[in-house]
Amino acid sequence: MQARFLFPTILLLLFLKPAQAQELSQVTFSSGANLVYFSIKTEQGILLRITAEGNLIEWGTEVKALRGDYYAPQLQPFTGRIDYYGVEGDSISKGRIKMIGTCAISYYNAFSDETHVGKVRSVGRIFLDYYNPYDNKAVRGKLKMIGNLRLEYYNEFENEAYRGKLRSIGGTQLTYYSAFDDRNNSGKVKSIGGVKYAWYSSFDRRDMGGALKTGYYRQAVNGITYILW
């Protein structure tokens, strides 16, 4: 009797495994302040870097230094199979990347909202959505959903140092130093979830100004790795 139910259960687990493997893996900022891209990891362990505006800009695997927790900013290019949309594509997708390894990629077509046209629609089983033309102008066209994770941004009425910046991913809140803080720190990440960041100010040694004082440039928070270059 037990064996009778065991086989269907194994099949279900095998079916669900690829869906669980594709996920938002990383969020990267430059100068500790400016969002550069989101990285989605495929079931083959390939990272696909996508900007907040929905553009696929790089794909491959990370290269780690022989010593320490240091990684090259650029990915090691994926050398496996890459397919492109051909005659089966529409006016938007034709000639664009269709498949990276076993991961299929789709795009919003010409009949979508003007804030969506041409942007990445799905990566494998993960669907992406964007803020529409009727949303606050600081967020229009920016990524709104990555799978079941909702992304929110600071609106146009917020402090100028973090206006339009990423505010939250799911239940993880992000804060930034304001325009009233030290000029070297204004706009830099102040906290991600419960993790606090402090930066050297203009009153510290000149060669340290703007560098990270407390916290880590690479930090896992609620299952996502946040990288501050």
C-alpha positions as CSV (number, residue, x, y, z in Angstrom):
1,M,0.0,0.0,0.0
2,Q,2.8,2.4,0.9
3,A,4.7,1.6,-2.3
4,R,1.5,2.5,-4.2
5,F,1.7,6.1,-3.1
6,L,5.5,6.4,-3.0
7,F,5.9,6.4,-6.8
8,P,3.5,9.3,-7.5
9,T,5.2,11.2,-4.7
10,I,8.6,10.8,-6.2
11,L,7.4,11.9,-9.6
12,L,5.9,15.0,-8.0
13,L,9.1,15.9,-6.3
14,L,11.1,15.5,-9.5
15,F,8.6,17.7,-11.3
16,L,8.9,20.4,-8.6
17,K,12.6,20.4,-8.3
18,P,13.5,22.6,-11.4
19,A,10.8,25.2,-10.4
20,Q,12.4,25.5,-7.0
21,A,15.9,25.8,-8.4
22,Q,15.1,28.9,-10.5
23,E,15.2,31.9,-8.2
24,L,16.2,35.5,-7.6
25,S,19.7,34.9,-6.4
26,Q,21.5,38.3,-6.2
27,V,20.9,42.1,-6.1
28,T,23.9,44.2,-7.0
29,F,24.6,47.9,-6.3
30,S,27.5,50.1,-7.6
31,S,29.3,52.5,-5.3
32,G,27.2,51.0,-2.5
33,A,24.3,53.1,-3.7
34,N,23.0,52.5,-7.2
35,L,21.0,49.4,-8.2
36,V,22.7,47.8,-11.2
37,Y,20.9,44.6,-11.8
38,F,19.1,41.5,-10.4
39,S,20.5,38.1,-10.9
40,I,18.3,35.1,-11.4
41,K,19.9,31.6,-11.1
42,T,18.7,28.9,-13.4
43,E,18.5,25.2,-12.6
44,Q,21.9,24.7,-14.2
45,G,23.4,27.3,-11.9
46,I,23.7,30.0,-14.5
47,L,23.2,33.6,-13.4
48,L,21.2,35.9,-15.7
49,R,21.6,39.5,-14.9
50,I,18.6,41.7,-15.6
51,T,18.3,45.5,-15.0
52,A,15.4,47.1,-13.2
53,E,14.2,48.2,-16.7
54,G,13.9,44.6,-17.8
55,N,17.0,44.2,-20.0
56,L,19.1,41.0,-20.0
57,I,22.7,42.2,-20.0
58,E,24.9,39.3,-19.0
59,W,24.8,35.6,-18.2
60,G,27.3,33.1,-17.0
61,T,28.9,31.9,-13.7
62,E,30.8,33.7,-11.0
63,V,34.5,33.5,-10.7
64,K,35.8,33.4,-7.1
65,A,39.3,34.3,-6.0
66,L,41.6,31.6,-4.8
67,R,41.7,33.2,-1.4
68,G,39.0,35.1,0.5
69,D,35.3,35.7,-0.4
70,Y,36.1,37.8,-3.5
71,Y,34.4,37.5,-6.9
72,A,35.1,39.0,-10.3
73,P,32.5,41.6,-11.2
74,Q,32.0,40.1,-14.6
75,L,30.7,36.6,-15.1
76,Q,32.5,33.7,-16.7
77,P,30.7,33.5,-20.1
78,F,28.4,30.5,-20.5
79,T,29.9,28.2,-23.2
80,G,26.9,25.9,-23.5
81,R,24.0,26.1,-26.0
82,I,22.4,29.4,-26.7
83,D,19.4,29.7,-29.1
84,Y,17.9,32.8,-30.6
85,Y,14.3,33.5,-31.8
86,G,14.0,33.0,-35.6
87,V,11.0,33.0,-37.9
88,E,8.8,31.8,-35.0
89,G,9.5,35.0,-33.1
90,D,7.5,38.2,-33.4
91,S,8.7,41.7,-34.3
92,I,10.1,42.1,-30.8
93,S,11.7,38.8,-30.0
94,K,13.1,37.9,-33.4
95,G,16.9,37.7,-33.2
96,R,16.9,37.9,-29.4
97,I,18.0,35.2,-27.0
98,K,15.5,32.4,-26.7
99,M,17.3,29.8,-24.6
100,I,20.4,29.7,-22.4
101,G,21.2,26.1,-21.7
102,T,17.9,24.6,-20.6
103,C,16.4,27.9,-19.5
104,A,13.8,29.5,-21.9
105,I,13.4,33.3,-22.1
106,S,10.4,35.2,-23.3
107,Y,9.7,38.9,-23.9
108,Y,6.6,41.2,-23.8
109,N,5.3,41.7,-27.3
110,A,4.4,44.9,-29.2
111,F,0.8,44.8,-27.9
112,S,1.8,45.0,-24.2
113,D,1.7,48.2,-22.1
114,E,4.2,50.7,-23.3
115,T,6.1,50.2,-20.0
116,H,6.5,46.5,-20.8
117,V,7.2,46.2,-24.6
118,G,10.4,44.3,-25.3
119,K,11.3,43.6,-21.7
120,V,12.0,40.2,-20.3
121,R,8.7,38.5,-19.5
122,S,9.9,35.2,-18.2
123,V,13.1,33.3,-17.2
124,G,12.3,29.6,-17.1
125,R,9.3,29.3,-14.8
126,I,9.8,32.7,-13.2
127,F,7.5,35.5,-14.6
128,L,8.5,39.2,-14.4
129,D,6.1,42.1,-14.3
130,Y,6.7,45.9,-14.4
131,Y,5.0,49.0,-13.1
132,N,2.5,50.4,-15.7
133,P,2.0,53.8,-17.2
134,Y,-0.4,54.8,-14.5
135,D,2.0,54.3,-11.6
136,N,4.1,57.0,-10.0
137,K,6.6,58.3,-12.6
138,A,9.6,57.3,-10.4
139,V,8.7,53.6,-10.8
140,R,7.1,53.4,-14.2
141,G,8.6,50.6,-16.3
142,K,10.7,49.3,-13.4
143,L,10.5,45.7,-12.3
144,K,7.5,45.1,-10.0
145,M,7.4,41.3,-9.6
146,I,10.1,38.7,-9.9
147,G,8.2,35.4,-9.5
148,N,6.2,35.9,-6.2
149,L,8.5,38.6,-4.9
150,R,7.2,42.1,-5.1
151,L,9.6,45.0,-5.6
152,E,8.8,48.5,-4.3
153,Y,10.8,51.8,-4.8
154,Y,10.9,55.2,-3.1
155,N,8.6,57.6,-4.9
156,E,9.3,61.0,-6.4
157,F,8.3,62.8,-3.2
158,E,11.0,61.1,-1.1
159,N,14.3,62.6,-0.1
160,E,16.4,63.3,-3.2
161,A,19.2,61.0,-2.1
162,Y,17.1,57.9,-2.4
163,R,14.2,59.0,-4.6
164,G,13.4,56.1,-7.1
165,K,15.8,53.7,-5.3
166,L,14.8,50.1,-4.4
167,R,12.7,50.1,-1.2
168,S,11.9,46.5,-0.6
169,I,12.0,43.0,-2.1
170,G,9.3,40.9,-0.6
171,G,9.5,41.4,3.2
172,T,13.1,42.8,3.1
173,Q,13.2,46.6,3.5
174,L,16.1,48.7,2.3
175,T,17.1,52.2,3.6
176,Y,19.6,54.7,2.5
177,Y,21.5,57.7,3.9
178,S,19.7,60.9,3.1
179,A,20.9,64.2,1.5
180,F,21.2,65.5,5.1
181,D,23.9,62.9,6.0
182,D,27.6,63.2,5.2
183,R,28.2,64.0,1.5
184,N,30.3,60.8,1.1
185,N,27.4,58.7,2.4
186,S,24.4,60.4,0.8
187,G,22.4,57.8,-1.2
188,K,24.4,54.8,0.0
189,V,22.7,51.8,1.5
190,K,22.1,52.2,5.2
191,S,20.3,48.9,5.9
192,I,19.0,45.8,4.2
193,G,16.6,44.0,6.4
194,G,18.2,43.8,9.9
195,V,21.7,44.3,8.5
196,K,23.2,47.7,9.1
197,Y,25.9,49.4,7.0
198,A,28.2,52.3,8.0
199,W,30.6,54.1,5.6
200,Y,33.6,56.2,6.2
201,S,32.7,59.9,6.1
202,S,34.4,63.0,4.7
203,F,35.9,63.5,8.2
204,D,37.8,60.2,8.1
205,R,41.1,59.6,6.3
206,R,41.0,60.9,2.8
207,D,41.9,57.6,1.3
208,M,39.0,55.9,3.2
209,G,36.2,58.3,2.3
210,G,33.1,56.5,1.0
211,A,34.5,53.0,1.8
212,L,32.5,50.5,3.8
213,K,33.3,50.8,7.5
214,T,31.0,48.2,9.1
215,G,29.1,45.4,7.3
216,Y,30.1,43.3,4.3
217,Y,30.1,44.0,0.6
218,R,28.5,40.7,0.0
219,Q,25.7,39.8,2.4
220,A,23.0,37.1,2.3
221,V,19.6,38.4,3.6
222,N,16.5,36.3,3.6
223,G,17.9,33.9,1.0
224,I,19.1,36.6,-1.4
225,T,22.8,37.8,-1.7
226,Y,23.1,41.6,-1.8
227,I,26.4,42.8,-3.4
228,L,27.7,46.4,-2.8
229,W,30.6,47.3,-5.2
